[in-house]
Amino acid sequence: MNRRNFLTLTGTLTGGMLVLPSFLHAFGSQNNLIVGEQCLVFIQLNGGNDGLNTYIPYENPLYYDLRPKIALNKDAVIGKNNKMGFHPALKDFAQIQQNGDLTVIQNVGYPEPVRSHFRSQEIWQTATDSDKYINEGWLGRYLDFQYHDHKTTAGINIDTIDNLALKGLEPNSITVKDPNLFKVKPAKEENVKLSDNPQLDFVRKIANSVIEGSDDIQKALKQSKTEISYPKTGLSKNLEWIARLVKGNLNSKVYYTSLNGFDTHDNQLSVHERKLTDLNDAISSFYKDLKEANLLQNVTIVVFSEFGRRVKDNGNGTDHGTAAPMFIIGGNNKGTILGNNPNLSDLDNGDLKHQIDFRSVYASLLKQKMSFDYSKIGIKNKPVAGLF
């Protein structure tokens, strides 16, 4: 059994109490934690978020011509800036940008785009070309460079399934559904004998790392509390957990979570409004929580989707498309708009042409926030200028 499979077995299935043999508690100790480290928080919008109805080119007549059934009325658009503005459900996004803490990166995508949900997510998570396949994620590769052996809580995925982006050669991340329930307790065992078998030793070592990860998470939770009220939604709860872990000095380098439901082929206006409301309210609470704790400058929030939607509506919604905006919040970003407004008169077979490669955004995050040479993990794109 290799390390990653063992950690997946012990870490991903921690919806409740994990019980391990008592002899495993004889190994290891908790590392000292350093206050104030930078971290990245990724919020993945699964299903392909409609960027044109999220950050809206309200002054472009083609927007209304091509979307007669789903275009947002100009008067409803908020946070207007340079002929672009936010969906009315994103009122706090608009305010956060007004505060100077939110950057919009327009027309983000990649060459030879793929409209398959699974494959496009895989491309974003591995940061490879659309015709190449690898087994490790871009964040997993990054974390491999940060630790000589491995650190279980270097990456925290708040979800029920593992995320390819965090997969590396070493098990430097863990998937937890509910951090409060991620507790490791020893089983009562009699006459347990330690073995010189190196394979058993190896299993014990990895199991011990899960114990240490559990201890680190529980310590961080004990050292923090929720100081504001979060909405009672799944994403809000996940971000509340992440805020607790950041405030509790867990010092993970990467946190990851997701929000489903953006595949709006039908009934888009109402469905999209509900999903954007969930997103807005969750991020607004997370933002306020971090700001009140004076930690916003240390936390960079990245909101993205695997692709946007087709420019022309299908009568009641939109089908799979290509380029879309990304949103960067916190981390002392410059609070600006990067890239040109979407060009609706120059399309590629009905889709927006991407202007900024998503790997350029990754390069900026790694270089400017994590002080890491992005070329070491195979990213060749230059960083986006003007983000931080």
C-alpha positions in Angstrom: 0.0 0.0 0.0 1.5 3.4 -1.0 1.4 6.5 1.1 -1.2 8.4 -0.8 -3.6 5.4 -0.9 -3.2 4.9 2.8 -3.8 8.5 3.6 -6.8 8.6 1.4 -8.1 5.6 3.3 -7.6 7.2 6.6 -8.2 10.8 5.8 -11.0 11.0 3.3 -13.3 8.7 5.2 -13.3 10.9 8.3 -17.0 12.0 8.3 -17.0 10.7 11.9 -14.5 9.3 14.4 -11.4 7.6 13.1 -10.1 4.8 15.4 -6.5 3.7 15.1 -4.4 1.3 17.1 -2.9 2.6 20.3 0.7 1.8 19.4 0.5 4.5 16.7 0.3 7.2 19.3 3.9 6.4 20.3 5.3 8.1 17.2 5.9 11.8 16.4 5.0 15.2 17.8 3.3 18.3 16.6 5.4 20.8 14.7 5.7 24.4 15.9 3.5 26.7 13.9 4.4 30.1 12.5 2.0 33.0 12.7 1.2 35.0 9.7 2.0 32.7 6.7 0.4 33.4 3.4 -2.2 30.9 2.2 -4.4 30.4 -0.9 -8.2 29.5 -0.7 -9.7 28.1 -3.8 -13.5 28.1 -4.4 -14.4 26.0 -7.5 -17.7 26.7 -9.1 -18.6 23.3 -10.5 -20.7 23.0 -13.7 -19.4 25.9 -15.7 -20.4 29.3 -14.4 -22.0 31.7 -16.9 -19.4 34.5 -16.7 -21.4 36.9 -19.0 -24.3 36.9 -16.5 -21.9 37.1 -13.6 -19.8 40.1 -14.6 -22.0 41.7 -17.2 -21.1 43.8 -20.3 -24.3 45.8 -19.8 -23.4 48.5 -22.3 -22.8 46.1 -25.2 -25.9 45.8 -27.4 -24.8 42.4 -28.6 -25.2 41.1 -25.1 -28.9 41.7 -25.4 -29.2 40.7 -29.0 -27.6 37.3 -28.4 -29.3 36.7 -25.1 -32.9 37.8 -25.5 -34.2 35.3 -22.9 -31.7 35.6 -20.1 -29.9 39.0 -20.4 -29.9 41.0 -17.2 -31.5 44.4 -17.4 -29.0 47.3 -17.4 -30.7 48.9 -14.5 -30.3 45.7 -12.4 -26.5 45.6 -12.9 -24.5 46.8 -9.9 -21.0 48.0 -9.2 -20.7 49.4 -12.7 -17.2 50.2 -13.9 -15.9 50.6 -17.4 -19.1 49.3 -19.0 -19.1 46.1 -16.9 -20.9 45.3 -13.7 -22.0 42.5 -11.3 -25.1 40.4 -11.2 -27.5 41.9 -8.6 -27.1 38.8 -6.4 -23.4 39.8 -6.0 -24.0 42.9 -4.0 -21.1 42.2 -1.6 -18.7 41.4 -4.4 -19.4 44.9 -5.7 -18.8 46.3 -2.2 -15.6 44.3 -1.8 -14.3 45.6 -5.1 -15.3 49.1 -4.0 -13.2 48.5 -0.9 -10.2 47.7 -3.1 -10.0 44.0 -2.2 -11.4 42.3 -5.3 -9.8 42.0 -8.7 -11.7 40.7 -11.7 -9.6 38.9 -14.3 -11.6 38.8 -17.6 -11.7 36.2 -20.4 -9.7 33.5 -18.6 -9.4 30.2 -20.3 -6.9 28.1 -22.3 -6.0 27.1 -25.9 -8.0 24.4 -27.6 -10.8 24.5 -24.9 -12.7 21.3 -23.9 -16.4 21.5 -23.1 -16.4 18.3 -21.0 -16.9 19.1 -17.3 -14.6 16.3 -16.1 -11.8 16.9 -18.6 -11.9 20.7 -18.3 -11.8 20.4 -14.5 -8.8 18.1 -14.9 -7.0 20.6 -17.1 -7.5 23.3 -14.5 -6.5 21.1 -11.7 -3.3 19.8 -13.3 -2.4 23.0 -15.2 -1.5 21.0 -18.3 -2.3 21.5 -22.0 -5.7 20.2 -23.2 -4.0 17.3 -25.0 -1.8 16.2 -22.1 -2.6 14.0 -19.2 -0.7 13.7 -15.8 -1.5 12.1 -12.5 -0.5 15.0 -10.2 -2.2 18.3 -9.6 -0.5 21.6 -9.8 -0.9 22.4 -6.1 0.2 18.8 -5.2 3.4 19.4 -7.2 3.9 22.7 -5.5 3.5 21.1 -2.1 5.9 18.3 -3.0 8.6 21.0 -3.3 7.8 22.5 0.0 8.4 19.5 2.2 11.3 17.1 2.3 9.1 14.2 3.5 5.4 15.2 3.8 3.1 17.3 5.9 -0.5 16.0 6.1 -2.1 19.4 6.6 -0.1 21.4 4.1 -3.3 21.3 1.9 -6.8 21.1 3.3 -9.7 20.0 1.1 -13.1 20.6 2.7 -15.2 18.2 0.7 -16.4 14.6 0.6 -14.0 13.5 -2.2 -10.4 14.1 -2.9 -9.3 16.9 -5.3 -6.9 16.2 -8.1 -5.4 19.7 -7.8 -3.9 18.7 -4.4 -2.6 15.3 -5.5 1.2 15.0 -5.4 3.8 12.3 -5.1 3.7 12.8 -1.3 0.5 13.0 0.8 0.7 16.6 1.7 -3.0 17.2 1.8 -6.1 15.7 3.5 -9.8 15.7 2.6 -12.1 16.4 5.5 -15.8 16.8 5.4 -16.2 18.2 8.9 -13.0 19.3 10.7 -14.8 19.2 14.0 -15.3 15.5 13.7 -11.9 14.7 12.4 -10.6 13.1 15.6 -8.3 10.2 15.9 -8.7 8.0 19.0 -6.7 4.9 19.9 -8.4 1.6 20.1 -7.7 -0.5 23.3 -5.3 -3.1 22.3 -3.5 -5.7 24.4 -0.1 -7.2 23.7 0.6 -5.1 20.6 4.1 -5.9 19.5 6.2 -3.5 17.4 7.8 -5.1 14.3 11.0 -4.6 12.5 9.2 -5.1 9.2 9.9 -2.0 7.1 6.6 -2.2 5.3 4.7 -2.2 8.6 7.0 0.6 9.8 6.0 2.5 6.7 2.3 2.1 7.4 2.8 3.2 11.0 4.6 6.3 9.8 1.8 7.3 7.5 -0.9 6.5 10.0 1.0 8.6 12.5 0.9 11.5 10.1 -2.9 11.3 10.0 -2.9 11.4 13.8 -0.7 14.5 13.8 -2.9 16.0 11.1 -5.9 15.4 13.4 -4.1 16.8 16.4 -3.1 19.9 14.4 -6.7 20.5 13.2 -8.2 20.1 16.6 -5.6 22.4 18.2 -6.4 25.1 15.5 -10.1 24.7 16.2 -9.5 25.1 20.0 -7.5 28.2 19.4 -10.2 29.9 17.3 -13.8 30.8 17.3 -16.4 32.1 14.8 -16.9 35.8 15.6 -19.5 36.6 13.0 -22.7 34.9 11.8 -22.4 32.8 8.7 -25.4 31.7 6.5 -26.6 28.2 7.0 -25.4 26.8 3.6 -22.9 24.2 2.7 -20.4 26.7 1.2 -20.7 29.1 4.1 -20.0 26.2 6.6 -17.0 25.2 4.6 -15.6 28.7 4.6 -16.4 29.1 8.3 -14.2 26.0 8.9 -11.4 27.4 6.8 -11.6 30.7 8.7 -11.4 28.8 12.0 -8.3 26.9 10.8 -6.6 30.0 9.5 -7.3 32.0 12.7 -6.3 28.9 14.7 -2.8 29.0 13.2 -3.0 25.7 11.3 -0.7 27.4 8.7 -1.8 25.2 5.8 -0.6 26.7 2.5 -3.7 25.8 0.5 -7.4 25.4 1.3 -9.9 24.1 -1.3 -13.6 23.8 -1.5 -16.4 23.9 -4.1 -19.9 24.9 -4.9 -22.0 22.8 -7.3 -25.0 23.7 -9.5 -23.7 26.0 -12.2 -24.6 23.8 -15.2 -27.5 26.1 -16.2 -28.8 24.6 -19.5 -32.4 25.3 -18.3 -34.2 27.7 -16.1 -31.0 29.7 -15.8 -32.3 33.0 -14.5 -33.7 31.6 -11.2 -31.0 28.9 -10.8 -28.1 31.2 -11.4 -29.5 33.8 -9.1 -29.8 31.3 -6.3 -26.2 30.0 -6.8 -24.7 33.4 -7.0 -26.6 34.4 -3.9 -25.1 31.4 -2.0 -21.6 32.4 -3.3 -22.0 36.1 -2.4 -23.3 35.5 1.1 -20.7 32.8 1.9 -17.7 34.9 0.6 -19.1 38.1 2.3 -19.1 36.4 5.7 -15.7 34.8 5.1 -14.3 38.2 4.0 -15.7 40.0 7.1 -14.4 37.2 9.4 -10.8 37.5 8.0 -10.9 41.2 7.9 -12.0 41.5 11.5 -9.2 39.1 12.5 -6.7 41.2 10.6 -5.9 38.2 8.4 -7.2 39.3 5.0 -3.8 40.4 3.8 -2.5 36.8 4.4 -5.3 35.0 2.7 -5.9 35.1 -1.1 -9.3 33.8 -2.2 -9.5 32.5 -5.8 -13.0 32.0 -7.4 -13.2 30.1 -10.7 -15.1 27.6 -12.8 -14.0 25.0 -15.4 -15.4 27.0 -18.2 -18.0 29.7 -19.0 -21.1 29.3 -21.2 -22.0 29.9 -24.8 -22.6 33.6 -25.7 -26.0 33.0 -27.3 -28.7 31.6 -25.1 -30.5 28.4 -25.9 -33.9 29.8 -25.2 -34.0 29.2 -21.4 -30.4 28.9 -20.4 -26.9 28.4 -21.8 -24.7 25.5 -23.0 -21.1 24.8 -22.3 -18.7 27.5 -23.5 -15.1 28.6 -22.9 -13.6 31.7 -21.3 -15.0 33.4 -18.2 -13.9 35.7 -15.4 -11.9 34.8 -12.3 -12.2 36.7 -9.1 -9.3 37.3 -6.7 -10.2 38.6 -3.2 -7.8 39.6 -0.4 -4.0 38.9 -0.3 -3.4 42.6 -0.9 -4.5 42.3 -4.5 -4.7 45.6 -6.4 -8.5 45.7 -6.6 -8.7 46.3 -10.3 -10.1 44.9 -13.5 -7.6 43.0 -15.7 -8.1 42.2 -19.3 -10.4 43.6 -22.0 -14.1 43.6 -21.8 -15.6 40.5 -23.6 -15.5 40.9 -27.3 -18.9 39.7 -28.4 -18.4 40.5 -32.1 -15.3 38.3 -32.5 -16.2 34.8 -31.3 -14.7 31.4 -31.9 -17.6 29.2 -33.2 -20.0 31.1 -30.9 -17.7 31.2 -27.9 -15.6 33.9 -26.2 -11.9 33.8 -27.1 -9.7 33.6 -24.1 -7.4 36.4 -23.5 -5.6 35.3 -20.3 -4.4 31.8 -19.7 -5.4 30.5 -16.3 -1.9 29.2 -15.8 -0.7 32.8 -15.8 -2.9 33.4 -12.9 -1.5 30.4 -11.2 2.0 31.7 -11.9 1.2 35.0 -10.2 -0.2 33.3 -7.1 2.8 31.1 -6.7 5.4 33.7 -7.4 3.9 36.7 -5.7 2.0 35.1 -2.8 4.0 32.0 -2.1 7.4 33.1 -3.2 7.8 30.0 -5.4 9.3 29.5 -8.8 6.3 28.3 -10.8 8.5 26.9 -13.6 9.5 24.1 -11.2 6.1 22.5 -11.5 6.0 22.9 -15.3 4.1 26.2 -15.7 5.6 28.1 -18.6 3.2 31.0 -18.7 4.3 34.4 -17.4 2.5 35.8 -14.4 -0.4 38.2 -14.9 0.8 41.7 -14.6 -1.0 44.0 -12.1 -2.7 41.4 -9.9 -0.7 42.1 -6.7 
